[in-house]
Amino acid sequence: MSRSTKERAVDLLVEEGLSLNRSLDVVLLPKSSYYYQPKAIDEETMNEIRRLAFRWKREGYRRIYRRLRRSGRTINHKKVYRLYCLEGLKIRTKPKRKKRNASSQQLPLPKNSNEVWSMDFVFERTIDGRKQRILTGIDHLTRENTILQAEFTFSSEKLIRYLNTLERLPRAFVLDNGTEFTSKDFQKWAEDKGIEIHFIEKGKPTQNAFIESFNGKLRDECLNLHYFKNQRELTDALRIFQKEYNDERLHSSLNYLTPSEFKRSYG
């Protein structure tokens, strides 16, 4: 509950006959906060923070601060945080899992784009009752979402047909041990294309951290926010998410550039 909301609650309780001190105790608002008169707020900046928070519902104040700076506004992150909290805009975050002590077999970070991609599957169910398999892919260097395709099923044959439609392919894939990836057909296809295959250890998804991170963002920022009637609606939403992810979403690991901007910086 934001401070302004608590202040309104205190005023209502006082109007109902409760003492001020008791009202402050009920809503857990310190007396100093109740009487504090904040400095005049730039309403234009506040409106822009509200707009950005509504547009990017799962972004915190740090990315909103970066977006304000990119738009030419002179403002420091502490003020953005204060205004962000004042409006009760803080998003709920899941507790971080403990990091495993097991050694990671991740490949070194590549020096160029399209050197190493990760692939994986995400599952979703549409309102018509059909189960959807979403093939995802991420470039290890640029964090570009290179693959995002929904199908009812994804056999190794269908996987190969889809990959053959792509304009570019990496020099290496990092994959889990799913049957589509371990099949002889897929192995033969990769060999013919000159693509190296690196499998992570079974039961250790953290060794494929880039795609695991992307899948979490896809779930949190797209799939969990909508109900999809059918595969067509899901596919339309995935296309929008992919474009926003690559061209508009700021990545802290890329010094708050978008994947497209970071890729261009590498020539």
C-alpha positions in Angstrom: 0.0 0.0 0.0 1.4 3.4 -1.0 2.0 6.2 1.5 -0.7 8.3 -0.2 -3.2 5.4 0.1 -2.4 5.0 3.8 -2.9 8.8 4.4 -6.3 8.6 2.8 -7.2 5.6 5.0 -6.1 7.5 8.1 -8.3 10.5 7.1 -11.3 8.1 6.7 -10.8 6.5 10.1 -10.5 9.9 11.7 -13.8 11.0 10.1 -15.4 7.8 11.5 -14.4 9.0 15.0 -11.1 7.1 15.6 -8.3 9.1 17.2 -5.5 10.1 14.9 -2.9 8.2 16.9 -5.0 5.0 16.8 -5.7 5.5 13.1 -2.0 5.8 12.4 -1.4 2.5 14.3 -4.1 0.7 12.4 -2.7 1.5 9.0 1.0 1.2 10.1 1.9 4.8 9.1 4.4 6.7 11.2 3.2 10.1 12.4 6.3 11.7 10.9 5.3 10.3 7.5 1.7 11.5 7.9 2.8 15.1 8.5 5.6 15.1 6.0 5.1 17.6 3.1 7.0 16.3 0.1 8.7 18.6 -2.3 6.7 19.7 -5.3 6.5 16.9 -7.8 7.0 17.4 -11.5 3.6 16.3 -12.7 4.8 15.7 -16.2 7.6 13.4 -15.0 5.1 11.6 -12.7 2.7 11.0 -15.5 5.6 9.6 -17.6 6.5 7.2 -14.8 2.9 6.1 -14.6 2.7 5.6 -18.4 6.0 3.6 -18.5 4.9 1.5 -15.5 1.6 0.7 -17.2 3.3 0.0 -20.6 6.0 -2.2 -19.1 4.1 -3.8 -16.3 6.9 -6.2 -15.2 9.8 -3.6 -15.2 11.0 -2.1 -12.0 12.1 1.4 -11.3 15.7 0.9 -12.6 14.5 0.3 -16.2 12.0 3.1 -15.9 14.8 5.3 -14.8 16.9 4.2 -17.8 14.0 4.9 -20.1 13.5 8.4 -18.7 17.2 9.1 -19.2 17.1 7.8 -22.8 14.2 10.2 -23.5 16.4 13.1 -22.4 15.0 13.8 -18.9 17.5 14.9 -16.3 16.5 12.9 -13.2 18.4 10.7 -10.7 17.5 7.1 -9.9 16.7 8.0 -6.2 14.0 10.4 -7.2 12.5 7.8 -9.7 12.5 5.3 -6.9 10.8 7.7 -4.5 8.1 8.6 -7.0 7.7 5.0 -8.1 7.1 3.9 -4.5 4.9 6.9 -3.8 2.5 5.6 -6.5 2.6 2.1 -5.1 4.1 0.8 -8.4 6.5 -1.7 -6.9 6.1 -5.1 -8.6 6.0 -8.4 -6.7 9.1 -10.4 -7.3 9.6 -14.1 -6.7 12.2 -15.1 -4.1 15.4 -16.1 -5.8 16.4 -19.7 -5.7 19.6 -20.7 -4.0 22.4 -21.1 -6.5 23.5 -24.7 -7.0 27.1 -25.5 -6.0 27.5 -27.9 -9.0 30.1 -26.8 -11.5 28.7 -25.3 -14.7 29.6 -26.6 -18.1 28.6 -23.4 -19.9 30.6 -22.4 -23.0 32.7 -19.2 -22.8 30.8 -16.1 -24.0 31.2 -15.9 -27.8 32.9 -12.9 -29.4 30.3 -12.6 -32.3 26.6 -12.9 -32.8 25.3 -16.2 -34.2 28.2 -18.2 -32.8 26.2 -19.9 -30.0 22.4 -20.2 -29.6 20.4 -22.1 -26.9 17.1 -23.8 -27.7 14.4 -25.1 -25.4 10.7 -25.7 -25.2 8.0 -23.9 -23.1 4.5 -25.4 -22.7 1.2 -23.5 -22.8 -2.5 -24.4 -23.1 -5.0 -22.3 -25.0 -8.7 -21.8 -24.1 -9.7 -24.3 -26.8 -8.0 -27.0 -24.7 -5.1 -27.6 -27.0 -1.6 -28.0 -25.6 1.0 -25.8 -27.3 4.7 -26.4 -27.5 6.7 -23.2 -27.9 10.2 -23.5 -29.3 12.5 -20.8 -28.0 16.0 -19.7 -28.9 18.4 -17.1 -27.7 21.8 -15.8 -28.9 24.4 -16.0 -26.1 26.2 -12.8 -27.0 23.5 -10.3 -28.0 20.6 -12.0 -26.0 18.5 -11.6 -29.2 15.5 -13.9 -29.3 16.2 -15.8 -32.5 13.5 -18.5 -32.3 9.9 -18.3 -31.0 7.5 -20.7 -32.6 4.3 -22.4 -31.3 3.2 -25.8 -32.6 0.8 -28.5 -31.3 3.7 -31.0 -31.6 7.3 -30.7 -32.3 8.8 -33.9 -33.6 12.5 -33.9 -34.7 11.3 -33.8 -38.4 9.1 -30.7 -37.8 12.0 -29.1 -35.8 14.3 -29.6 -38.7 11.8 -28.2 -41.2 11.3 -25.1 -39.1 15.0 -24.5 -38.6 15.5 -24.8 -42.4 13.2 -21.8 -42.9 15.5 -19.5 -40.8 17.6 -16.9 -42.6 20.6 -17.7 -40.4 21.8 -20.4 -38.1 24.5 -20.5 -35.4 27.8 -22.3 -35.4 26.8 -24.2 -32.2 23.6 -25.0 -30.2 23.5 -25.5 -26.5 20.6 -28.0 -25.7 19.1 -30.1 -23.0 18.6 -33.9 -23.6 15.1 -33.7 -25.0 14.2 -36.4 -27.5 13.9 -33.9 -30.4 17.5 -32.8 -29.9 19.0 -36.2 -29.3 17.3 -37.9 -32.3 19.5 -39.3 -35.0 17.7 -37.1 -37.6 18.5 -33.9 -35.8 22.1 -35.0 -35.1 22.5 -35.8 -38.8 21.0 -32.5 -39.9 23.3 -30.5 -37.6 26.3 -32.4 -38.9 25.4 -31.7 -42.5 25.0 -28.0 -41.6 28.3 -27.9 -39.8 26.7 -27.0 -36.5 28.2 -28.2 -33.2 25.9 -29.6 -30.6 26.7 -29.1 -26.9 24.4 -31.0 -24.4 24.0 -29.8 -20.8 24.2 -32.4 -18.0 20.8 -34.0 -17.2 19.0 -32.3 -14.4 21.2 -29.2 -14.5 19.2 -26.5 -16.4 21.4 -23.8 -14.8 24.0 -24.9 -17.4 21.7 -23.4 -20.0 21.2 -20.2 -18.1 20.6 -17.9 -21.0 17.5 -19.8 -22.4 16.2 -20.5 -18.9 16.3 -16.7 -18.2 14.5 -15.9 -21.4 11.9 -18.6 -20.8 11.2 -17.0 -17.4 10.7 -13.6 -19.0 8.5 -15.0 -21.7 6.3 -16.7 -19.0 6.2 -13.6 -16.7 5.8 -10.8 -19.3 3.7 -12.5 -21.9 2.1 -16.0 -21.2 1.0 -15.2 -17.7 -0.6 -11.9 -18.6 -3.0 -13.3 -21.3 -5.5 -16.0 -22.1 -5.2 -17.3 -25.6 -8.3 -18.6 -27.4 -6.3 -20.7 -29.9 -2.9 -21.1 -31.5 -3.3 -18.2 -33.8 -3.9 -15.8 -30.9 -0.8 -17.3 -29.2 1.3 -16.9 -32.3 0.2 -13.2 -32.7 1.2 -12.5 -29.1 4.5 -14.2 -29.5 5.4 -12.1 -32.6 4.6 -8.9 -30.6 6.6 -10.1 -27.6 9.6 -11.1 -29.8 9.7 -7.7 -31.5 9.4 -5.8 -28.1 12.0 -8.1 -26.5 14.6 -7.5 -29.3 13.9 -3.9 -30.2 12.5 -2.2 -27.0 13.3 -4.2 -23.9 16.3 -2.9 -22.0 18.7 -5.5 -20.7 20.9 -4.8 -17.6 23.4 -7.4 -18.8 23.8 -5.3 -22.0 24.4 -2.1 -20.1 20.7 -1.2 -20.6 20.7 -1.6 -24.4 18.2 -3.6 -26.4 19.5 -6.7 -28.1 19.1 -5.0 -31.4 21.2 -2.0 -30.3 23.8 -4.2 -28.8 24.0 -6.3 -32.0 24.5 -3.2 -34.1 27.3 -2.0 -31.8 29.2 -5.2 -32.8 28.9 -4.4 -36.5 
